[in-house]
Amino acid sequence: TYQPHANWSFANISVKDWLENLKAIIDNLER
């Protein structure tokens, strides 16, 4: 069974985590 909403939620979580990690890396580079 294809569940686009479930995949979309998972994608949102992955993107959020990725952005948070990216921000942390940028902060470290700026220091």
N, C-alpha and C positions, 0 to 999 in steps of 0.2 A: 504493500500500500504506500503510495506516494504522499508524503505530508509536507507540502511547501512551507507551512507555518513553522513546523518543528525545525526544518533546515534553516529557515530565516532566523529563528531565535538563536540557533547555534551559531550562525554566521555573525549575528550582532555581538554575541558574547566574545567570539574570537577576535573580531575587529576591535572591540573595546579593550581587550587585554593587549592586543598588538599596539594600539595607540598609547596605552599607558606605558608599555615597555619602551616605545620609541621616545616618549617624553622623558623618561628616566635617563635614557642614553644621551639625549640632547643636553639635559641638565648637567650630566657628568662631563660632557665635552666642553661646555661653556665655563666650567669652573677652572 
